[in-house]
Amino acid sequence: MSTQSGLITLKQARELRGWSQYGLARRAGVSQPTVSKIENGYLNCATSYDVAYALSKALDIQITDINWPFGLTHRGRPMGSSAVIRHDDEQAAKPPKCASCFTILPRSGHCDFCN
C-alpha cells in the first residue's frame, strides 16, 4: 500500500497497525483532530516537523517514508531551507511513555491502557 511516489500515507501506516486515529494520537502525544486533519488534507499548511516526528516515531517508521500532504516545516520554516534540525532538541522534549504499550503517560505516571 503506497502512493505513486513510493511513500505511504499516514492513514495507511496507521491502518496497517490496526490503530484508530485516537490510538495513534495517544501514542504520539498529539490530538486526534490533528491526526484527522493531516490524514484528510484539511491542514492548509505544512505539518510541523515535531508533529511528524512524533507520529512517525509512534508508528515506528522513518519520517521520510510518509507522504506528508503539504510537506514539513521546522520551527515555521520549510524543510530544506536554512532550518537546522538538531537531534539533541528531539531528545530533550520527549515525554515519558509506557514500557508495555508505548503510550504517553499522563501526569499520574500510570498507563490508562495497561493498568
C-alpha positions in Angstrom: 0.0 0.0 0.0 1.9 3.0 -1.2 1.3 6.1 -3.2 2.7 6.6 -6.7 5.7 8.2 -5.3 6.5 5.0 -3.3 5.6 6.7 0.0 2.9 5.5 2.4 0.2 7.8 3.7 -0.3 8.4 7.4 -3.7 6.7 7.2 -2.2 3.6 5.5 0.6 3.4 8.1 -1.9 3.8 11.0 -4.4 1.2 9.5 -1.5 -1.3 8.9 -1.0 -1.2 12.7 -4.8 -1.6 13.3 -4.9 1.6 15.3 -7.6 4.2 15.5 -6.8 7.9 15.0 -7.2 8.3 18.8 -4.8 5.4 19.4 -2.1 6.9 17.2 -2.7 10.3 18.7 -2.3 9.0 22.2 0.9 7.1 21.3 2.4 10.2 19.6 1.3 12.8 22.1 -0.8 14.8 19.7 -4.6 15.4 19.5 -6.9 13.1 17.5 -8.2 16.1 15.4 -4.6 16.8 14.4 -4.2 13.2 13.1 -7.6 13.5 11.3 -6.7 16.9 9.7 -3.3 15.5 8.4 -4.9 12.3 7.1 -7.7 14.1 5.3 -5.7 17.0 4.0 -7.6 19.6 6.0 -4.4 21.4 7.1 -3.7 24.1 4.5 -0.1 24.3 5.6 2.8 22.0 6.1 2.9 19.6 9.1 5.4 20.7 11.7 8.5 18.5 12.0 7.8 17.9 15.7 4.3 16.5 15.0 5.5 14.5 12.0 8.5 13.1 14.1 6.1 12.1 16.9 3.7 10.4 14.6 6.4 8.5 12.6 8.1 7.5 15.9 4.9 6.1 17.3 4.3 4.2 14.0 8.0 3.0 14.1 8.7 4.1 10.6 11.0 6.7 9.1 9.6 10.2 8.8 10.8 10.3 5.2 8.7 7.1 4.4 5.4 9.0 4.9 3.8 11.2 2.2 3.0 14.4 4.1 0.3 16.2 2.0 1.7 19.7 2.3 5.3 19.0 3.2 7.1 19.6 6.5 8.2 22.7 8.4 10.7 23.1 11.2 10.1 26.0 13.5 7.9 27.7 10.9 10.4 27.3 8.0 10.0 24.8 5.2 12.3 21.8 5.4 15.3 22.2 3.2 15.6 25.9 3.9 18.1 27.3 6.3 16.4 25.4 9.1 18.9 23.2 11.0 17.5 20.1 12.8 19.3 19.4 16.0 18.8 15.9 17.2 19.5 16.8 20.8 16.4 19.0 20.7 14.3 15.9 19.9 15.6 14.0 22.8 15.1 16.8 25.3 11.4 17.2 24.7 10.3 13.5 24.8 7.6 12.8 27.4 7.7 9.5 29.4 6.0 6.5 27.7 4.6 3.3 29.0 7.1 0.4 28.6 4.4 -2.0 27.5 2.2 -0.1 25.0 4.3 3.0 24.4 1.5 5.5 25.1 2.4 8.8 26.5 2.0 8.6 30.3 -0.4 11.0 32.0 0.7 13.1 34.9 -0.1 10.3 37.3 2.7 8.3 35.7 0.4 5.2 35.3 -0.7 4.0 31.9 -4.5 4.2 31.4 -4.4 1.3 29.0 -2.2 -1.2 30.8 -3.2 -0.6 34.4 
